[in-house]
Amino acid sequence: MKKTILLVFVLSAFISCKNDSKTEKEIITVEGSEKTSKQNDGLTLLKGEFIYFADAAVLQTHREVYGVVIDEKMHELNEQIQQYKVAVTDMVPVEIRGKITPKPEGEEGWPFRVEIKEILNVSKPTPQDNDVIKVGKE
């Protein structure tokens, strides 16, 4: 009898627990005239590593991976990173401002994609960040 009561109690405790979603994002807002014009334009500042390879562009930040919309700005960014790439698979650190949208239904790829609106910075990759494992002779 005691085992049954304990089992019911444990099950009710698990069922009543709140199921927190990790996809919820905390939104910080600034009211009134404290916002700059760049904060009012609806674009997001993203810092991460960019790669364009075989008709797929990806921006990997410390939190999320975004598919990048292939357009003129993306090609402009790709031209800027070429000077820092040693191999075609190298990812280059960039800072951009862009518009984040969810991926359309039925389309393959990352859950969110970003359309680049402004390129702020392109920097040289550090050798410590090179996580690529190469197999073969060098």
C-alpha positions, 0 to 999 in steps of 0.5 A: 500500500505504501509503495502504491501511494509513493508511486502515485505521489512521484508520478503526480510530481513529474506530471505537474512539473512545468515543461520549460522550452529552451527555444524561448528567448528573453527579449530586452526592450528599451523604451522611448528615445533611448533607442538608436535608429539602428535599434529601431530598424528590426535588424539583428547584430550577429557575430559568428563564423561564415562559410559559403560552399557548394550553393549553401551559405551558413552562419554559425554563432555561439548559440544558433546556426542560420542558413544565409539567404543567397543574394548580392550581400551574401556574395559581397561577404563571400568575396570579403572572406576569400582573403582569409581562407586557406581551404575552401571549407574554412569558416571566417569570423564575421559581424553582420546585421540582418533580418532573421526569419523562420525557414519556410515549411517543407524546405530543408535546412536550418530552422532559421535563416538570415538575410544579410543587410549590412556587413560590419566586420570580417576578421582573420580566423585564429589558428586555435579555432580551427577544428577541422581534422584532415586525413591524409598526407600534408 
